[in-house]
């Protein structure tokens, strides 16, 4: 996982490209945030960090006056301790917003606050930008945030893992779900396991996992077993309900996001006590 913060030579990547259309998202008395149409997945809404990948995201109920959010991995902020939760820190982090083809950047986005980060149960960081969704669309008309799905992903569903750092789209399917994924001192719950075609590499940490049938974000790419070791750094292992450990060398994983959307309330405020919110406190 930690080595996934840094670039290495691309291998096993499947590049795709297309331009998504637009549909109106949900709103409640405010202008709605536009969301991508159901079309081929491209780099719309994708950002590159200095060491990772990420994406501009929205909940289905976001409105144009809400502050825009960027989501990546918790370990892209820093290696957090098991059980550690970070909230509401001042931030000056910047993100390069890619064009839809991934061939260039539209501009730089800036955060003013790290709203949330953890490596417990999941591996996520959520940054608040200095601009609203409406300002994002005004300044960069060709881009749109990714919509967070609010339902559990489905096995065998076709997915795309979109890396802003490498400007690469990996194409595969959800192979299944892991009761517990353990790596070094961290344990993640109900993780997504990819089929072998998604050979994600260092720098892909934080990439959104997009359902190719809905264009919605269903998970965040975060780790993979690189050397066949058992439950060590960069070599996560699978643990089932009975405690049986399975090692799958070369297989990569992501952490689900459906239970994160309910944690994000009006005004892009994180509420860990909201109904349906599954983030640890």
C-alpha positions in Angstrom: 0.0 0.0 0.0 2.6 2.6 1.0 4.6 2.0 -2.2 1.4 2.7 -4.1 2.0 6.3 -3.2 4.8 6.6 -5.7 5.1 6.2 -9.5 6.5 3.1 -11.1 6.4 1.9 -14.7 2.9 1.3 -16.0 1.9 -2.4 -16.4 -1.3 -4.2 -17.2 -3.2 -1.0 -17.8 -6.3 -0.9 -20.1 -6.8 2.6 -21.5 -10.3 3.8 -22.4 -11.6 7.1 -23.5 -14.9 8.9 -24.3 -16.7 12.0 -23.4 -19.7 11.8 -21.1 -22.8 13.9 -21.5 -24.7 15.6 -18.7 -27.9 15.1 -16.8 -29.2 17.1 -13.8 -28.5 15.8 -10.3 -30.8 16.1 -7.3 -31.4 19.4 -5.5 -33.5 20.7 -2.7 -34.5 24.3 -3.5 -31.1 25.1 -5.0 -29.6 24.7 -8.4 -28.7 21.0 -8.9 -25.2 19.8 -9.5 -24.8 18.3 -12.9 -23.7 14.6 -13.0 -22.2 12.6 -15.9 -24.7 10.7 -18.1 -24.5 6.9 -18.3 -21.7 6.7 -20.9 -18.2 5.4 -21.3 -16.1 6.3 -18.2 -13.4 9.0 -18.9 -11.3 11.4 -16.7 -14.1 13.8 -16.0 -13.9 14.9 -12.3 -10.5 13.2 -11.8 -7.6 14.9 -10.0 -4.0 14.1 -9.5 -2.3 14.7 -6.1 1.4 15.0 -5.6 1.6 11.4 -4.6 -1.8 9.8 -5.3 -5.0 9.9 -7.3 -8.4 11.2 -6.4 -11.6 12.7 -7.6 -14.1 15.6 -7.1 -17.2 13.9 -5.6 -20.7 14.9 -4.7 -23.6 13.2 -2.9 -26.9 12.7 -4.8 -28.4 15.6 -2.8 -25.6 18.1 -3.3 -26.5 21.6 -4.6 -24.5 24.2 -6.4 -23.9 26.3 -3.3 -22.3 23.5 -1.4 -18.5 23.5 -1.2 -16.9 21.0 -3.6 -15.2 18.0 -2.2 -12.2 15.9 -3.2 -11.9 12.2 -2.1 -8.7 10.1 -1.9 -7.1 7.6 0.5 -6.4 8.3 4.1 -2.8 7.1 3.6 -2.4 9.7 0.9 -2.7 12.3 3.7 -0.3 10.3 6.0 0.0 6.8 7.4 -2.5 6.9 10.2 -2.5 4.7 13.2 -5.0 1.9 13.6 -8.1 3.4 15.2 -7.1 7.0 14.4 -9.6 9.4 12.9 -8.6 12.9 11.8 -11.3 15.6 11.4 -11.5 19.3 10.5 -7.9 20.3 9.9 -6.8 23.3 8.0 -5.3 22.4 4.7 -3.5 24.0 1.7 -3.4 20.9 -0.5 -3.7 21.4 -4.2 -5.1 19.1 -6.9 -4.6 19.1 -10.7 -8.0 18.8 -12.4 -7.7 16.7 -15.6 -9.6 17.2 -18.8 -12.0 14.4 -19.9 -9.4 12.7 -22.1 -6.7 12.8 -19.5 -4.3 14.5 -21.9 -4.0 17.7 -19.9 -5.1 19.7 -16.9 -7.9 22.2 -16.7 -6.5 24.0 -13.7 -5.5 23.7 -10.1 -8.0 23.1 -7.3 -7.2 24.1 -3.7 -8.4 22.8 -0.4 -8.9 24.9 2.7 -9.8 22.0 5.0 -9.3 18.3 5.5 -12.7 17.3 6.7 -12.0 13.7 7.5 -9.3 11.0 7.2 -8.9 7.5 8.5 -7.3 4.1 7.8 -9.7 2.2 10.1 -12.5 0.1 8.5 -11.8 2.0 5.3 -9.0 4.1 3.8 -10.3 7.6 2.9 -9.6 11.3 3.1 -12.1 14.0 2.2 -10.9 17.5 1.4 -13.1 20.6 1.2 -12.2 22.9 -1.7 -12.2 26.7 -1.7 -14.9 26.8 -4.3 -18.5 25.6 -4.6 -19.9 23.1 -7.1 -21.5 26.0 -8.9 -18.2 27.8 -9.2 -16.4 24.6 -10.3 -18.8 24.2 -13.2 -18.6 27.9 -14.0 -14.8 27.9 -14.1 -14.4 24.5 -15.7 -17.6 23.9 -17.8 -16.3 20.6 -19.3 -15.9 18.9 -15.9 -18.4 17.4 -13.4 -18.0 15.8 -10.0 -18.5 12.1 -9.6 -21.7 11.0 -7.8 -21.3 8.8 -4.8 -23.5 5.7 -5.0 -25.6 5.0 -2.0 -26.0 1.3 -2.5 -23.7 -1.6 -1.9 -21.8 -2.6 -5.1 -22.6 -5.9 -6.8 -20.3 -8.8 -7.6 -19.4 -9.2 -11.3 -20.3 -5.6 -12.0 -18.0 -4.0 -14.6 -15.8 -1.3 -13.1 -13.2 1.3 -14.1 -10.4 2.4 -11.8 -9.4 5.9 -12.9 -6.0 7.1 -11.9 -5.3 10.8 -12.2 -1.7 10.4 -11.2 -1.0 8.0 -14.1 -3.7 9.2 -16.4 -4.7 5.6 -16.8 -8.1 3.8 -16.7 -8.0 0.1 -15.6 -10.9 -2.0 -16.7 -12.1 -5.2 -14.9 -15.0 -6.5 -12.8 -15.7 -6.8 -9.1 -14.6 -10.3 -8.3 -16.2 -10.4 -4.8 -16.0 -8.9 -1.3 -13.7 -9.5 1.6 -15.0 -9.8 5.1 -11.7 -8.4 6.5 -8.7 -7.2 4.6 -5.6 -7.0 6.8 -2.4 -5.3 6.0 0.3 -4.7 8.6 -1.5 -2.9 11.5 -4.6 -2.0 9.5 -7.9 -3.9 9.0 -10.5 -2.9 6.4 -14.1 -4.2 6.4 -16.1 -5.5 3.4 -13.4 -4.6 0.8 -13.9 -4.9 -2.9 -11.6 -7.5 -4.7 -10.9 -6.9 -8.4 -10.6 -9.5 -11.1 -7.0 -9.8 -12.2 -7.3 -7.4 -15.1 -7.1 -4.4 -12.8 -3.4 -4.5 -12.1 -3.2 -1.2 -10.3 0.2 0.1 -9.4 1.9 2.8 -7.2 0.3 6.2 -7.7 -3.2 4.7 -8.2 -4.0 5.0 -4.5 -7.1 7.1 -4.1 -8.4 6.4 -7.6 -12.2 6.3 -7.8 -13.7 2.9 -8.7 -16.6 3.7 -11.0 -19.5 1.4 -11.9 -19.3 1.3 -15.7 -23.1 0.8 -15.9 -24.1 3.8 -13.8 -21.0 6.1 -13.9 -21.3 6.4 -10.1 -18.4 5.9 -7.7 -18.7 2.8 -5.6 -15.2 2.5 -4.0 -11.7 3.9 -3.6 -8.7 1.9 -4.9 -6.2 1.5 -2.0 -4.0 -1.6 -2.0 -2.9 -5.0 -3.5 -0.8 -8.0 -2.7 2.6 -7.4 -4.4 4.8 -10.2 -3.3 2.6 -13.0 -2.0 3.4 -12.4 1.6 0.8 -12.8 4.4 -0.8 -9.7 6.0 2.4 -7.6 5.7 3.0 -4.1 4.4 2.1 -4.0 0.7 0.8 -7.6 1.0 -2.8 -7.6 2.4 -4.4 -10.9 3.2 -8.1 -11.8 3.2 -9.7 -13.1 6.5 -13.2 -14.7 6.4 -15.8 -14.9 9.1 -14.2 -18.1 10.4 -10.7 -16.5 10.7 -9.4 -18.4 7.7 -6.6 -16.4 5.9 -6.2 -16.4 2.2 -3.3 -14.7 0.3 -3.9 -13.8 -3.4 -0.6 -12.6 -4.9 -1.1 -9.9 -7.6 -4.7 -9.2 -6.7 -5.8 -5.6 -5.9 -8.5 -4.1 -3.7 -10.6 -1.1 -3.0 -12.8 0.2 -0.1 -16.5 0.8 -0.5 -18.0 4.3 -0.4 -21.8 3.7 -0.3 -21.9 4.3 3.5 -19.8 7.6 3.2 -22.5 9.5 1.2 -24.9 9.7 4.2 -22.1 11.2 6.3 -22.0 14.3 4.1 -24.7 16.7 4.9 -25.9 20.1 3.5 -23.1 22.6 3.1 -20.6 19.7 2.7 -20.4 19.2 6.4 -19.4 15.8 7.8 -21.9 14.3 10.3 -20.7 11.0 11.7 -24.0 10.5 13.6 -26.2 10.9 10.6 -28.5 7.9 9.7 -26.7 5.5 7.4 -23.3 7.0 8.0 -20.8 4.1 8.3 -17.5 6.0 8.9 -15.7 5.3 12.2 -15.6 8.1 14.8 
